[in-house]
Every structure is written in structure tokens, then in C-alpha cells.
Amino acid sequence: MSAPDSMYAAHEKIHPREIKGRYQTARKITVFLLLGLFYVLPWVRIGGEPAILFDLPARQFHILGLTFWPQDFFYLTLLLVICALALFFVTSLAGRVWCGYACPQTVWTEVFLWMEHWTEGKRAKRMKLDRGPWNAEKILRKGSKQVLWIVFSLWTGFTFVGFFSPIDDLLMRAAAFQLGPWETFWSLFYGFATYFNAGFMREQVCLYMCPYARFQGAMFDRETLIISYDEERGEPRGGRKRGIDPKEKGLGDCIDCNLCVQVCPTGIDIRDGLQYECIACGACIDACDSVMDKMDYPRGLVRYTTENALQGKPSRVIRPRTILYTVLLLALVTAGATGLAMREPVRLDILTDRNTLYRETGNGLIENSYSFKLTNMSGEAHTYGFSVEGPAGVRIETEPREVRLTAGETRTIPARIQLDPDATEKIGGVDVTVTVKSLDGTDITGSETTRFRTPVGR
Amino acid sequence: MRSQPADPVEGAPAQEPSVTHPAKRPYPPRRAWLVGACLWPAFLSAGLATMIFFSGIDPETLRLQTLPDWEISRTAGYSIGFLMFWAVAGFSSAVSVLLVRAPCRDTGKGSA
């Protein structure tokens, strides 16, 4: 703890009040959906193979039947760019829905809050418990919360490692205490991160650690959906009895019950206007709507709206910003999908022999030596043969002539290409294209162009 | 508890007893945050760097060319690589934090 005169305030724990409503139901559904995916996906198998496995030791990613290799890094980059753009797009349209509904920090915090609620009770009870002395009840309640949290975190960390190592095998080895040192390390690391971030840091991650929270404002404009308090309608706020016409008392619709503040997981007052702390979870909307219902006032004193709408101007969904994001997204997704569809599961890299530029054979041909690096990126073994295209009479010899590679195997194959020097007018060199083709009827082909060097000054 | 003068901002309006108002809190809230502010961005950068670095370079090749007698699995290679990237990036962040903070001119107070 810092000294009282320090410029650093002591953190006070926020006890968000439970609230039911449309947006909280939506959040609950997304929590189940997203965490369900996280905890279930590693167990799913398609045709005996894990549906998702980032097999780092074998340097292969298996995603829904597709196998990706380090050579496919391009797709990963593309995916990340698409994700970033999609985030910008959604943000410009609907504000921080990512923060409120989908961010792992929010989602896990929500689950940890549920467990806190089960063990320590509702908000008022939790606050009382925190203030109270360490009696048997407090120890029991806090203790059981910790047990739940720790077990859940450990399972989370284990599941995380299950994305990188087949999870059923992992479970067997974990049960026999035979996990490798790094598997143990990473599952504990991830488990601890979950426990710490969702149990203790919570909204502070969003407030002080999240870079997105700081720059999301750049994606906002006057047409972006935000959660806002209708000041015009609500002010002047004040308490009143039910059934009294607020206009007679000179009051707005806000009864100043403070419920919107109590439910806020980041502890802000939405009536102070748009704040960067707001993660757009909609808890205050649900809270206010429930109060409006009780008071027989129309809902929506706090609501999803846009700055333009608040000022009585029309809001547009289609605007230059959203059009730009849509076009970019469509282009990138199309490019990625096309690339994936046309991806040939074989890769050929050609290294030229650096020691000798060329060699003249006994029968007057020019010969260049190469090393072919051939990778079978498909899921099964194939036999490959080579051919070459270039000036008339060009021919290729590899050692051996046909190569059989198992799934995922890479091999270096010595190769020689020969050409009659009279076949080309060009001095110094000519481009030739080597094609590799599977010979077992699967019709997998790949090609690579390289330089064939010929003598200068002929 | 709220009754203690925990909030040092002068003129902070008396909020509802249950409310901690982040907007009225000074920033950053705690010294420990500086540690977080070093480690967290470094963690993100290290993740990115690990991905890019090891997508191009197989830790197995690296091992064969440097320490062929040691037995280092790929998993260990990735992990060590990540932790190294994290340490380097964290150190860089720490120096940045040190430089960004105003130098302490008070005598008797050690921290800068």
C-alpha cells in the first residue's frame, strides 16, 4: 500500500451489483459460447485427428482438417490483419462490443464474478463480508471462493496447453504426474494469469493495461453506437414517490437511484458522459430499464445510441469509414480464401551451387548444379518427379529420379540441368522453370523459376 | 474502507459511499502499475516476436548449429525464445519508464 500523501491512490475493490436484463442475457450467452469453444475445442476430433491442434513440436498447425506449415506464415499474418480490421470495423459501427462481450478479460472476469456471487452472496453481503472480521463464515466463504477459482484456473491452464499438445494424452500424463517441465510451466503460467487477471485485476486491466481501450476512440465518430444517458430527458435528476408527475416537481426522468453506478463493472457513472472506462457491457442499460419499468416511465433513459441520434440528427450506418473497412475486409478475405483454395501441398525451393557457375559436359552441353529443397506439406506420403521448361533441349537430372516423401517431410535433392549452348542467344544466363509433380495420380504440382547460367562471351 | 482519506485528489466531490470513481482517481493508481506497464506490453511484443521469429527459424536447426551436444526439445526452444524476448522487451520498457519519469530532485528520497 502506498503512503497517504502518495500520488498513487489505493485501489478499492469494485463490487458490481447483479442485474438481469436483455444485455446481461446476451452477455451470458456469449460467455457460454466463447468459453464453451475454448474448453471443448481441444477435445473435438475430426476423423480421428484433433480438430484444432497447434502442434509446435512438429511445426504444424492442424485447423479443421487443414494442415499449415511455417511456410504458410503468410496466412497467419493475413488472418491477424483480417482480425484487426474486423475489430476496427465493428468498433466504428457498434462501439466497444468487443470489450463488453467477447474480450477474454471480460469473459473470464464474468465467470469469476459468478463464482464470487455463489460463494460470497450478493453485492451488499460481499461488501459486508469484506468489511467484517475474519470469523468462521468469512473464512469458509472466502476459502471456498478460492478453491473454486484455483480449480477453474488450473483447468483453464491445462486446456490452454491442450491446444498445443493432444489433450487426451495430456490428461493421462497429467493424471500420472508425468507432464513435461514446459507443459507444466505453461499450464501453471496460463492458469495463474487467469486467476490473477480475472480474480484480482479485473477492470484494472481494461483501465490501465489495455492498449485497445486507449486507441479505440480513433475509430469512433458521431455515428458510432455508444451507451449514453439521455441528459435532456433525465435532468434534473432527483428522488420522488411513485405516481407523481415529475414535471410538476420540475424533475427529469432520472430518479437518481444510483443503480446504474452500482452495476457498473468498471465503477463509473454513465451519467457523467462517455468515458474511456466504459466497456459497453450494457449493465447500466438493464439496470435503468428495470427502474423505468417500475416507475412506469418509457425505457431507454440509458441506451445504445449515437451522438447524432442524441442531438436529433439522423444516424447512418453506411459512411466512408464503414465502406472503407468493408471493402478492405472483403478484399483480404477473398484473397485469403482464394490462396487457401489454390494452395498446393508441395513446396520447392531451389538453391544454386555457389562454387561453380557452370560446367561443360563431355558432349558439349552446359550444366548447372542445384540443390532442390522439397517439402511435402500434405497429410500423406507422395512420390514426386521433376521436369524443366526453358529454351529448347533443356533437360533435368535429379538424384534419385523419383522421390518419396512422407507427410510433412523435407528433403534436399541434388539436381543438374543441362542445356545446349546454341539453344539460347542470351549471354550470361537464362530463366528456367522447374516443375515438381506427384506421380501417384493425385496431381499435386509446384514450380519454381531459377537462373541457368551460361558462359559469358560466346 | 471509504472513511479513510484514501483519495488524495483535492476537491473530489463526495461520491456515493459505494462508488469508486476511476475518473476522479489520479493516474496511475499504484506504483506496482509501473511494473505492470513494463511487463504487459513486453509480453505482447514477445508473443509477436516469437511468432515471427520461429515461423522462419526452426529451433532444432538453431540447436544443431550452436549446441549440437545439448538436448533441447523444440518446445523448450520456443519457450526459452519467448522468455528471452520477454526479458529483453521488459528491460526496454523498464528503461523507458525510468526515463519518462521526472528525475527526483528532492534530497533524502531515493527513488527516481
Contacts between the chains, C-beta under 8 A, distances in Angstrom:
chain1	res1	chain2	res2	distance
A	2	B	30	6.4
A	2	B	31	6.4
A	4	B	5	6.4
A	4	B	6	7.8
A	4	B	8	7.1
A	5	B	8	7.0
A	6	B	8	7.3
A	6	B	31	7.8
A	7	B	8	7.0
A	7	B	26	5.6
A	8	B	26	7.1
A	8	B	28	6.6
A	8	B	29	5.6
A	8	B	30	4.8
A	8	B	31	5.7
A	8	B	33	7.8
A	9	B	6	6.3
A	9	B	7	5.9
A	9	B	8	6.4
A	9	B	9	7.9
A	9	B	25	5.0
A	9	B	26	5.7
A	9	B	29	5.0
A	9	B	30	7.6
A	10	B	6	4.8
A	10	B	29	7.7
A	10	B	30	7.5
A	11	B	29	5.7
A	11	B	30	6.3
A	12	B	2	7.7
A	12	B	6	7.0
A	12	B	20	4.4
A	14	B	20	6.2
A	15	B	18	7.7
A	56	B	74	6.4
A	56	B	75	6.3
A	56	B	78	5.7
A	57	B	73	6.8
A	57	B	74	4.6
A	57	B	75	5.5
A	59	B	58	6.4
A	59	B	74	7.2
A	70	B	54	7.9
A	70	B	55	4.9
A	70	B	56	6.9
A	70	B	58	7.4
A	73	B	52	7.9
A	73	B	55	4.1
A	73	B	56	7.3
A	76	B	51	7.4
A	76	B	55	7.2
A	127	B	18	7.3
A	131	B	1	6.5
A	180	B	73	7.8
A	180	B	75	7.0
A	181	B	76	7.9
A	182	B	73	7.7
A	182	B	75	4.8
A	182	B	76	5.7
A	182	B	79	5.0
A	183	B	75	7.5
A	185	B	79	7.0
A	186	B	79	7.2
A	203	B	22	7.8
A	204	B	29	7.7
A	207	B	22	5.8
A	208	B	27	7.9
A	208	B	28	6.2
A	208	B	29	7.2
A	208	B	33	5.7
A	208	B	36	7.1
A	208	B	37	7.5
A	209	B	36	6.1
A	209	B	37	7.6
A	209	B	40	5.0
A	211	B	41	7.4
A	211	B	44	7.8
A	258	B	16	5.4
A	258	B	18	7.9
A	258	B	19	7.7
A	261	B	16	6.5
A	261	B	18	7.7
A	261	B	19	5.4
A	262	B	18	6.3
A	262	B	19	7.9
A	266	B	22	6.5
A	267	B	19	6.5
A	267	B	20	4.9
A	267	B	21	6.7
A	267	B	22	5.9
A	268	B	21	6.9
A	268	B	22	6.1
A	268	B	23	6.4
A	269	B	19	7.1
A	269	B	21	6.8
A	272	B	23	6.7
A	275	B	23	5.8
A	277	B	22	5.1
A	277	B	23	6.8
